[in-house]
Amino acid sequence: KAIGGKNSRVHPATKTFQAIRIEVNDELERLKTSLKLWTQLLEPGGRIAVISFHSLEDRIVKHYFKELTESKYESEYTLLTKKPITASELELKTNPRARSAKLRAVVKIKTRKE
């Protein structure tokens, strides 16, 4: 179960080394910190687009963008991508590594009144 099925396109060691790299580099916390910083620096009309390459990253981006845009009337941000944009079949033929890439984006529409 740990190495996946016979039909998997991913080498058995890939997920193990990916997990080690994510933990050692503290990648998920850095992503959370970066998202907060980027949104603080963004001017009205500015956009943030994030390409994630695995489900842990994508979940963080998805939930953060959802949190930013939750209040329809008071929100400073609007989602540009309701669902993630993924690679087309044509792109996957020429670039198989793009199979896991997902693009999500938001735009800042106004500045919060405090």
ZALOVEX-743395 format. One record per atom (N, C-alpha, C): x, y, z; residue in three letters; atom name. Coordinates in nm, 4 decimals. Layout:
+----------+----------+----------+-------+------+
!       px !       py !       pz ! torke ! bapa !
+----------+----------+----------+-------+------+
!        X !        Y !        Z !   ALA !   CA !
...
+----------+----------+----------+-------+------+
This chain:
+----------+----------+----------+-------+------+
!       px !       py !       pz ! torke ! bapa !
+----------+----------+----------+-------+------+
!   0.0828 !  -0.1203 !   0.0000 !   LYS !    N !
!   0.0000 !   0.0000 !   0.0000 !   LYS !   CA !
!   0.0864 !   0.1256 !   0.0000 !   LYS !    C !
!   0.2001 !   0.1209 !   0.0686 !   ALA !    N !
!   0.2841 !   0.2401 !   0.0794 !   ALA !   CA !
!   0.3484 !   0.2774 !  -0.0533 !   ALA !    C !
!   0.3743 !   0.1811 !  -0.1395 !   ILE !    N !
!   0.4416 !   0.2122 !  -0.2658 !   ILE !   CA !
!   0.3453 !   0.2264 !  -0.3824 !   ILE !    C !
!   0.2157 !   0.2062 !  -0.3601 !   GLY !    N !
!   0.1177 !   0.2261 !  -0.4661 !   GLY !   CA !
!   0.0968 !   0.1011 !  -0.5481 !   GLY !    C !
!   0.0053 !   0.1112 !  -0.6417 !   GLY !    N !
!  -0.0296 !  -0.0021 !  -0.7266 !   GLY !   CA !
!   0.0688 !  -0.0232 !  -0.8392 !   GLY !    C !
!   0.0482 !  -0.1315 !  -0.9135 !   LYS !    N !
!   0.1370 !  -0.1650 !  -1.0252 !   LYS !   CA !
!   0.1250 !  -0.0649 !  -1.1395 !   LYS !    C !
!   0.0090 !  -0.0033 !  -1.1521 !   ASN !    N !
!  -0.0150 !   0.0882 !  -1.2644 !   ASN !   CA !
!   0.0256 !   0.2324 !  -1.2355 !   ASN !    C !
!   0.0851 !   0.2571 !  -1.1210 !   SER !    N !
!   0.1227 !   0.3933 !  -1.0847 !   SER !   CA !
!   0.2366 !   0.4432 !  -1.1734 !   SER !    C !
!   0.2254 !   0.5698 !  -1.2173 !   ARG !    N !
!   0.3304 !   0.6307 !  -1.3004 !   ARG !   CA !
!   0.4418 !   0.6899 !  -1.2144 !   ARG !    C !
!   0.4207 !   0.6892 !  -1.0826 !   VAL !    N !
!   0.5149 !   0.7523 !  -0.9910 !   VAL !   CA !
!   0.6076 !   0.6473 !  -0.9315 !   VAL !    C !
!   0.7366 !   0.6763 !  -0.9298 !   HIS !    N !
!   0.8348 !   0.5859 !  -0.8710 !   HIS !   CA !
!   0.8029 !   0.5664 !  -0.7225 !   HIS !    C !
!   0.8202 !   0.4450 !  -0.6689 !   PRO !    N !
!   0.7847 !   0.4179 !  -0.5293 !   PRO !   CA !
!   0.8529 !   0.5098 !  -0.4274 !   PRO !    C !
!   0.9712 !   0.5576 !  -0.4550 !   ALA !    N !
!   1.0430 !   0.6414 !  -0.3587 !   ALA !   CA !
!   1.0022 !   0.7888 !  -0.3663 !   ALA !    C !
!   0.9324 !   0.8261 !  -0.4711 !   THR !    N !
!   0.9015 !   0.9670 !  -0.4946 !   THR !   CA !
!   0.8241 !   1.0295 !  -0.3790 !   THR !    C !
!   0.7164 !   0.9662 !  -0.3365 !   LYS !    N !
!   0.6336 !   1.0248 !  -0.2301 !   LYS !   CA !
!   0.7078 !   1.0293 !  -0.0975 !   LYS !    C !
!   0.7902 !   0.9301 !  -0.0713 !   THR !    N !
!   0.8681 !   0.9296 !   0.0527 !   THR !   CA !
!   0.9646 !   1.0476 !   0.0556 !   THR !    C !
!   1.0392 !   1.0657 !  -0.0514 !   PHE !    N !
!   1.1354 !   1.1755 !  -0.0553 !   PHE !   CA !
!   1.0658 !   1.3113 !  -0.0630 !   PHE !    C !
!   0.9492 !   1.3152 !  -0.1266 !   GLN !    N !
!   0.8713 !   1.4388 !  -0.1288 !   GLN !   CA !
!   0.8290 !   1.4769 !   0.0128 !   GLN !    C !
!   0.7824 !   1.3803 !   0.0895 !   ALA !    N !
!   0.7407 !   1.4066 !   0.2283 !   ALA !   CA !
!   0.8587 !   1.4543 !   0.3127 !   ALA !    C !
!   0.9738 !   1.3925 !   0.2947 !   ILE !    N !
!   1.0937 !   1.4344 !   0.3693 !   ILE !   CA !
!   1.1319 !   1.5770 !   0.3314 !   ILE !    C !
!   1.1318 !   1.6069 !   0.2013 !   ARG !    N !
!   1.1669 !   1.7419 !   0.1544 !   ARG !   CA !
!   1.0706 !   1.8465 !   0.2088 !   ARG !    C !
!   0.9422 !   1.8178 !   0.2069 !   ILE !    N !
!   0.8410 !   1.9114 !   0.2560 !   ILE !   CA !
!   0.8634 !   1.9410 !   0.4035 !   ILE !    C !
!   0.8923 !   1.8384 !   0.4813 !   GLU !    N !
!   0.9127 !   1.8555 !   0.6254 !   GLU !   CA !
!   1.0433 !   1.9294 !   0.6551 !   GLU !    C !
!   1.1514 !   1.8873 !   0.5923 !   VAL !    N !
!   1.2826 !   1.9473 !   0.6184 !   VAL !   CA !
!   1.2839 !   2.0957 !   0.5802 !   VAL !    C !
!   1.2225 !   2.1290 !   0.4679 !   ASN !    N !
!   1.2208 !   2.2678 !   0.4210 !   ASN !   CA !
!   1.1060 !   2.3497 !   0.4783 !   ASN !    C !
!   1.0213 !   2.2872 !   0.5583 !   ASP !    N !
!   0.9056 !   2.3544 !   0.6192 !   ASP !   CA !
!   0.8212 !   2.4241 !   0.5124 !   ASP !    C !
!   0.8024 !   2.3546 !   0.4004 !   GLU !    N !
!   0.7387 !   2.4144 !   0.2834 !   GLU !   CA !
!   0.5943 !   2.4577 !   0.3071 !   GLU !    C !
!   0.5173 !   2.3809 !   0.3817 !   LEU !    N !
!   0.3762 !   2.4142 !   0.4000 !   LEU !   CA !
!   0.3591 !   2.5393 !   0.4860 !   LEU !    C !
!   0.4395 !   2.5529 !   0.5902 !   GLU !    N !
!   0.4328 !   2.6739 !   0.6731 !   GLU !   CA !
!   0.4823 !   2.7954 !   0.5958 !   GLU !    C !
!   0.5841 !   2.7764 !   0.5141 !   ARG !    N !
!   0.6344 !   2.8873 !   0.4321 !   ARG !   CA !
!   0.5287 !   2.9337 !   0.3317 !   ARG !    C !
!   0.4534 !   2.8384 !   0.2788 !   LEU !    N !
!   0.3458 !   2.8734 !   0.1862 !   LEU !   CA !
!   0.2388 !   2.9555 !   0.2580 !   LEU !    C !
!   0.1972 !   2.9111 !   0.3772 !   LYS !    N !
!   0.0966 !   2.9849 !   0.4546 !   LYS !   CA !
!   0.1436 !   3.1265 !   0.4854 !   LYS !    C !
!   0.2687 !   3.1395 !   0.5296 !   THR !    N !
!   0.3255 !   3.2708 !   0.5615 !   THR !   CA !
!   0.3320 !   3.3585 !   0.4369 !   THR !    C !
!   0.3736 !   3.3006 !   0.3263 !   SER !    N !
!   0.3865 !   3.3762 !   0.2014 !   SER !   CA !
!   0.2513 !   3.4247 !   0.1514 !   SER !    C !
!   0.1492 !   3.3406 !   0.1584 !   LEU !    N !
!   0.0161 !   3.3817 !   0.1138 !   LEU !   CA !
!  -0.0324 !   3.5038 !   0.1924 !   LEU !    C !
!  -0.0126 !   3.5014 !   0.3232 !   LYS !    N !
!  -0.0545 !   3.6146 !   0.4065 !   LYS !   CA !
!   0.0228 !   3.7405 !   0.3691 !   LYS !    C !
!   0.1532 !   3.7275 !   0.3505 !   LEU !    N !
!   0.2363 !   3.8421 !   0.3138 !   LEU !   CA !
!   0.1955 !   3.8981 !   0.1780 !   LEU !    C !
!   0.1773 !   3.8116 !   0.0803 !   TRP !    N !
!   0.1412 !   3.8575 !  -0.0543 !   TRP !   CA !
!   0.0098 !   3.9323 !  -0.0536 !   TRP !    C !
!  -0.0887 !   3.8822 !   0.0218 !   THR !    N !
!  -0.2176 !   3.9512 !   0.0236 !   THR !   CA !
!  -0.2082 !   4.0859 !   0.0953 !   THR !    C !
!  -0.1214 !   4.0974 !   0.1939 !   GLN !    N !
!  -0.1031 !   4.2261 !   0.2628 !   GLN !   CA !
!  -0.0376 !   4.3291 !   0.1709 !   GLN !    C !
!   0.0495 !   4.2868 !   0.0835 !   LEU !    N !
!   0.1223 !   4.3769 !  -0.0051 !   LEU !   CA !
!   0.0442 !   4.4154 !  -0.1305 !   LEU !    C !
!  -0.0629 !   4.3437 !  -0.1583 !   LEU !    N !
!  -0.1365 !   4.3629 !  -0.2830 !   LEU !   CA !
!  -0.2180 !   4.4917 !  -0.2824 !   LEU !    C !
!  -0.2111 !   4.5660 !  -0.3912 !   GLU !    N !
!  -0.2898 !   4.6873 !  -0.4123 !   GLU !   CA !
!  -0.4223 !   4.6493 !  -0.4784 !   GLU !    C !
!  -0.5263 !   4.7319 !  -0.4651 !   PRO !    N !
!  -0.6514 !   4.7045 !  -0.5369 !   PRO !   CA !
!  -0.6258 !   4.6888 !  -0.6872 !   PRO !    C !
!  -0.6848 !   4.5857 !  -0.7451 !   GLY !    N !
!  -0.6620 !   4.5532 !  -0.8855 !   GLY !   CA !
!  -0.5506 !   4.4512 !  -0.9040 !   GLY !    C !
!  -0.4704 !   4.4290 !  -0.7993 !   GLY !    N !
!  -0.3617 !   4.3323 !  -0.8069 !   GLY !   CA !
!  -0.4127 !   4.1896 !  -0.7978 !   GLY !    C !
!  -0.3372 !   4.0990 !  -0.8545 !   ARG !    N !
!  -0.3766 !   3.9589 !  -0.8585 !   ARG !   CA !
!  -0.2685 !   3.8696 !  -0.8000 !   ARG !    C !
!  -0.3142 !   3.7617 !  -0.7401 !   ILE !    N !
!  -0.2221 !   3.6582 !  -0.6925 !   ILE !   CA !
!  -0.2626 !   3.5288 !  -0.7610 !   ILE !    C !
!  -0.1667 !   3.4641 !  -0.8252 !   ALA !    N !
!  -0.1890 !   3.3341 !  -0.8879 !   ALA !   CA !
!  -0.0874 !   3.2369 !  -0.8290 !   ALA !    C !
!  -0.1355 !   3.1203 !  -0.7875 !   VAL !    N !
!  -0.0492 !   3.0209 !  -0.7253 !   VAL !   CA !
!  -0.0637 !   2.8889 !  -0.8007 !   VAL !    C !
!   0.0483 !   2.8305 !  -0.8390 !   ILE !    N !
!   0.0483 !   2.6975 !  -0.8985 !   ILE !   CA !
!   0.0942 !   2.6003 !  -0.7916 !   ILE !    C !
!   0.0085 !   2.5036 !  -0.7605 !   SER !    N !
!   0.0444 !   2.4018 !  -0.6615 !   SER !   CA !
!   0.0743 !   2.2713 !  -0.7361 !   SER !    C !
!   0.1617 !   2.1909 !  -0.6761 !   PHE !    N !
!   0.2035 !   2.0678 !  -0.7427 !   PHE !   CA !
!   0.1675 !   1.9420 !  -0.6667 !   PHE !    C !
!   0.1071 !   1.9560 !  -0.5491 !   HIS !    N !
!   0.0539 !   1.8383 !  -0.4790 !   HIS !   CA !
!  -0.0627 !   1.8809 !  -0.3912 !   HIS !    C !
!  -0.1382 !   1.7835 !  -0.3464 !   SER !    N !
!  -0.2652 !   1.8117 !  -0.2799 !   SER !   CA !
!  -0.2502 !   1.8892 !  -0.1497 !   SER !    C !
!  -0.1403 !   1.8727 !  -0.0782 !   LEU !    N !
!  -0.1218 !   1.9463 !   0.0469 !   LEU !   CA !
!  -0.1102 !   2.0962 !   0.0203 !   LEU !    C !
!  -0.0328 !   2.1312 !  -0.0808 !   GLU !    N !
!  -0.0207 !   2.2724 !  -0.1190 !   GLU !   CA !
!  -0.1545 !   2.3257 !  -0.1694 !   GLU !    C !
!  -0.2183 !   2.2484 !  -0.2551 !   ASP !    N !
!  -0.3435 !   2.2940 !  -0.3148 !   ASP !   CA !
!  -0.4504 !   2.3170 !  -0.2088 !   ASP !    C !
!  -0.4566 !   2.2304 !  -0.1100 !   ARG !    N !
!  -0.5554 !   2.2458 !  -0.0031 !   ARG !   CA !
!  -0.5330 !   2.3764 !   0.0737 !   ARG !    C !
!  -0.4069 !   2.4079 !   0.1020 !   ILE !    N !
!  -0.3750 !   2.5319 !   0.1740 !   ILE !   CA !
!  -0.4184 !   2.6529 !   0.0922 !   ILE !    C !
!  -0.3835 !   2.6546 !  -0.0363 !   VAL !    N !
!  -0.4185 !   2.7673 !  -0.1230 !   VAL !   CA !
!  -0.5701 !   2.7777 !  -0.1368 !   VAL !    C !
!  -0.6365 !   2.6663 !  -0.1599 !   LYS !    N !
!  -0.7823 !   2.6646 !  -0.1761 !   LYS !   CA !
!  -0.8521 !   2.7223 !  -0.0525 !   LYS !    C !
!  -0.8138 !   2.6743 !   0.0655 !   HIS !    N !
!  -0.8784 !   2.7206 !   0.1882 !   HIS !   CA !
!  -0.8457 !   2.8666 !   0.2178 !   HIS !    C !
!  -0.7232 !   2.9088 !   0.1910 !   TYR !    N !
!  -0.6860 !   3.0482 !   0.2157 !   TYR !   CA !
!  -0.7644 !   3.1415 !   0.1235 !   TYR !    C !
!  -0.7721 !   3.1078 !  -0.0044 !   PHE !    N !
!  -0.8466 !   3.1907 !  -0.0984 !   PHE !   CA !
!  -0.9957 !   3.1905 !  -0.0643 !   PHE !    C !
!  -1.0476 !   3.0776 !  -0.0201 !   LYS !    N !
!  -1.1882 !   3.0712 !   0.0205 !   LYS !   CA !
!  -1.2135 !   3.1621 !   0.1405 !   LYS !    C !
!  -1.1207 !   3.1585 !   0.2370 !   GLU !    N !
!  -1.1313 !   3.2441 !   0.3555 !   GLU !   CA !
!  -1.1281 !   3.3924 !   0.3164 !   GLU !    C !
!  -1.0430 !   3.4283 !   0.2211 !   LEU !    N !
!  -1.0321 !   3.5675 !   0.1757 !   LEU !   CA !
!  -1.1597 !   3.6168 !   0.1095 !   LEU !    C !
!  -1.2290 !   3.5278 !   0.0392 !   THR !    N !
!  -1.3424 !   3.5692 !  -0.0441 !   THR !   CA !
!  -1.4773 !   3.5266 !   0.0126 !   THR !    C !
!  -1.4801 !   3.4775 !   0.1364 !   GLU !    N !
!  -1.6022 !   3.4203 !   0.1923 !   GLU !   CA !
!  -1.7182 !   3.5192 !   0.2016 !   GLU !    C !
!  -1.6943 !   3.6372 !   0.2535 !   SER !    N !
!  -1.8000 !   3.7374 !   0.2687 !   SER !   CA !
!  -1.8230 !   3.8064 !   0.1341 !   SER !    C !
!  -1.9348 !   3.7784 !   0.0693 !   LYS !    N !
!  -1.9593 !   3.8295 !  -0.0654 !   LYS !   CA !
!  -1.9686 !   3.9816 !  -0.0709 !   LYS !    C !
!  -2.0200 !   4.0435 !   0.0338 !   TYR !    N !
!  -2.0428 !   4.1876 !   0.0293 !   TYR !   CA !
!  -1.9295 !   4.2688 !   0.0902 !   TYR !    C !
!  -1.8593 !   4.2123 !   0.1853 !   GLU !    N !
!  -1.7541 !   4.2862 !   0.2546 !   GLU !   CA !
!  -1.6137 !   4.2430 !   0.2144 !   GLU !    C !
!  -1.6036 !   4.1455 !   0.1280 !   SER !    N !
!  -1.4742 !   4.0891 !   0.0925 !   SER !   CA !
!  -1.3881 !   4.1879 !   0.0139 !   SER !    C !
!  -1.2598 !   4.1843 !   0.0428 !   GLU !    N !
!  -1.1632 !   4.2651 !  -0.0327 !   GLU !   CA !
!  -1.1193 !   4.1946 !  -0.1604 !   GLU !    C !
!  -1.1477 !   4.0661 !  -0.1708 !   TYR !    N !
!  -1.0957 !   3.9834 !  -0.2794 !   TYR !   CA !
!  -1.2069 !   3.9099 !  -0.3524 !   TYR !    C !
!  -1.1815 !   3.8785 !  -0.4787 !   THR !    N !
!  -1.2720 !   3.7968 !  -0.5591 !   THR !   CA !
!  -1.1920 !   3.6833 !  -0.6214 !   THR !    C !
!  -1.2503 !   3.5638 !  -0.6198 !   LEU !    N !
!  -1.1855 !   3.4494 !  -0.6844 !   LEU !   CA !
!  -1.1861 !   3.4692 !  -0.8353 !   LEU !    C !
!  -1.0745 !   3.4430 !  -0.8988 !   LEU !    N !
!  -1.0675 !   3.4440 !  -1.0446 !   LEU !   CA !
!  -1.0872 !   3.3030 !  -1.0996 !   LEU !    C !
!  -1.0638 !   3.2031 !  -1.0153 !   THR !    N !
!  -1.0767 !   3.0630 !  -1.0560 !   THR !   CA !
!  -1.1637 !   2.9897 !  -0.9551 !   THR !    C !
!  -1.2881 !   2.9624 !  -0.9917 !   LYS !    N !
!  -1.3753 !   2.8887 !  -0.9000 !   LYS !   CA !
!  -1.3244 !   2.7457 !  -0.8817 !   LYS !    C !
!  -1.2755 !   2.6875 !  -0.9882 !   LYS !    N !
!  -1.2121 !   2.5561 !  -0.9840 !   LYS !   CA !
!  -1.0694 !   2.5748 !  -1.0344 !   LYS !    C !
!  -0.9766 !   2.4899 !  -0.9909 !   PRO !    N !
!  -0.8387 !   2.5085 !  -1.0367 !   PRO !   CA !
!  -0.8249 !   2.4839 !  -1.1870 !   PRO !    C !
!  -0.7348 !   2.5579 !  -1.2466 !   ILE !    N !
!  -0.7041 !   2.5376 !  -1.3883 !   ILE !   CA !
!  -0.5930 !   2.4330 !  -1.3952 !   ILE !    C !
!  -0.6152 !   2.3321 !  -1.4774 !   THR !    N !
!  -0.5168 !   2.2237 !  -1.4923 !   THR !   CA !
!  -0.4706 !   2.2179 !  -1.6373 !   THR !    C !
!  -0.3673 !   2.1401 !  -1.6599 !   ALA !    N !
!  -0.3094 !   2.1279 !  -1.7933 !   ALA !   CA !
!  -0.4061 !   2.0574 !  -1.8888 !   ALA !    C !
!  -0.4063 !   2.1026 !  -2.0135 !   SER !    N !
!  -0.4896 !   2.0395 !  -2.1166 !   SER !   CA !
!  -0.4264 !   1.9069 !  -2.1580 !   SER !    C !
!  -0.5035 !   1.8267 !  -2.2281 !   GLU !    N !
!  -0.4504 !   1.6982 !  -2.2758 !   GLU !   CA !
!  -0.3324 !   1.7201 !  -2.3704 !   GLU !    C !
!  -0.3407 !   1.8231 !  -2.4517 !   LEU !    N !
!  -0.2309 !   1.8532 !  -2.5440 !   LEU !   CA !
!  -0.1036 !   1.8862 !  -2.4670 !   LEU !    C !
!  -0.1156 !   1.9692 !  -2.3645 !   GLU !    N !
!   0.0023 !   2.0029 !  -2.2847 !   GLU !   CA !
!   0.0577 !   1.8802 !  -2.2141 !   GLU !    C !
!  -0.0307 !   1.7947 !  -2.1640 !   LEU !    N !
!   0.0149 !   1.6738 !  -2.0943 !   LEU !   CA !
!   0.0929 !   1.5805 !  -2.1857 !   LEU !    C !
!   0.0587 !   1.5806 !  -2.3143 !   LYS !    N !
!   0.1330 !   1.4969 !  -2.4098 !   LYS !   CA !
!   0.2757 !   1.5470 !  -2.4266 !   LYS !    C !
!   0.2922 !   1.6787 !  -2.4265 !   THR !    N !
!   0.4260 !   1.7352 !  -2.4450 !   THR !   CA !
!   0.4997 !   1.7567 !  -2.3128 !   THR !    C !
!   0.4230 !   1.7643 !  -2.2024 !   ASN !    N !
!   0.4831 !   1.7893 !  -2.0717 !   ASN !   CA !
!   0.4095 !   1.7069 !  -1.9645 !   ASN !    C !
!   0.4415 !   1.5777 !  -1.9534 !   PRO !    N !
!   0.3707 !   1.4911 !  -1.8587 !   PRO !   CA !
!   0.3841 !   1.5340 !  -1.7131 !   PRO !    C !
!   0.4888 !   1.6085 !  -1.6786 !   ARG !    N !
!   0.5075 !   1.6530 !  -1.5400 !   ARG !   CA !
!   0.4012 !   1.7539 !  -1.4969 !   ARG !    C !
!   0.3303 !   1.8110 !  -1.5927 !   ALA !    N !
!   0.2266 !   1.9098 !  -1.5617 !   ALA !   CA !
!   0.0985 !   1.8446 !  -1.5100 !   ALA !    C !
!   0.0947 !   1.7116 !  -1.5034 !   ARG !    N !
!  -0.0292 !   1.6423 !  -1.4661 !   ARG !   CA !
!  -0.0805 !   1.6793 !  -1.3278 !   ARG !    C !
!   0.0073 !   1.7177 !  -1.2367 !   SER !    N !
!  -0.0370 !   1.7481 !  -1.1007 !   SER !   CA !
!  -0.0509 !   1.8986 !  -1.0743 !   SER !    C !
!  -0.0128 !   1.9822 !  -1.1693 !   ALA !    N !
!  -0.0155 !   2.1269 !  -1.1480 !   ALA !   CA !
!  -0.1585 !   2.1818 !  -1.1495 !   ALA !    C !
!  -0.1880 !   2.2684 !  -1.0508 !   LYS !    N !
!  -0.3190 !   2.3343 !  -1.0424 !   LYS !   CA !
!  -0.2970 !   2.4830 !  -1.0170 !   LYS !    C !
!  -0.3659 !   2.5646 !  -1.0935 !   LEU !    N !
!  -0.3549 !   2.7098 !  -1.0817 !   LEU !   CA !
!  -0.4815 !   2.7647 !  -1.0167 !   LEU !    C !
!  -0.4631 !   2.8463 !  -0.9124 !   ARG !    N !
!  -0.5736 !   2.9166 !  -0.8467 !   ARG !   CA !
!  -0.5340 !   3.0635 !  -0.8379 !   ARG !    C !
!  -0.6342 !   3.1540 !  -0.8473 !   ALA !    N !
!  -0.6024 !   3.2968 !  -0.8462 !   ALA !   CA !
!  -0.7141 !   3.3790 !  -0.7818 !   ALA !    C !
!  -0.6735 !   3.4923 !  -0.7216 !   VAL !    N !
!  -0.7671 !   3.5910 !  -0.6662 !   VAL !   CA !
!  -0.7230 !   3.7295 !  -0.7109 !   VAL !    C !
!  -0.8176 !   3.8250 !  -0.7053 !   VAL !    N !
!  -0.7875 !   3.9648 !  -0.7346 !   VAL !   CA !
!  -0.8363 !   4.0478 !  -0.6164 !   VAL !    C !
!  -0.7568 !   4.1474 !  -0.5793 !   LYS !    N !
!  -0.7978 !   4.2389 !  -0.4720 !   LYS !   CA !
!  -0.8853 !   4.3463 !  -0.5353 !   LYS !    C !
!  -1.0070 !   4.3622 !  -0.4828 !   ILE !    N !
!  -1.1015 !   4.4564 !  -0.5445 !   ILE !   CA !
!  -1.1152 !   4.5871 !  -0.4679 !   ILE !    C !
!  -1.0794 !   4.5860 !  -0.3399 !   LYS !    N !
!  -1.0884 !   4.7095 !  -0.2614 !   LYS !   CA !
!  -1.0013 !   4.6967 !  -0.1370 !   LYS !    C !
!  -0.9845 !   4.8075 !  -0.0685 !   THR !    N !
!  -0.9084 !   4.8098 !   0.0558 !   THR !   CA !
!  -1.0061 !   4.8074 !   0.1721 !   THR !    C !
!  -0.9752 !   4.7307 !   0.2724 !   ARG !    N !
!  -1.0615 !   4.7190 !   0.3895 !   ARG !   CA !
!  -1.0707 !   4.8518 !   0.4619 !   ARG !    C !
!  -1.1914 !   4.8870 !   0.4999 !   LYS !    N !
!  -1.2132 !   5.0088 !   0.5779 !   LYS !   CA !
!  -1.2046 !   4.9736 !   0.7250 !   LYS !    C !
!  -1.1189 !   5.0430 !   0.7980 !   GLU !    N !
!  -1.1021 !   5.0131 !   0.9419 !   GLU !   CA !
!  -1.1252 !   5.1351 !   1.0250 !   GLU !    C !
+----------+----------+----------+-------+------+
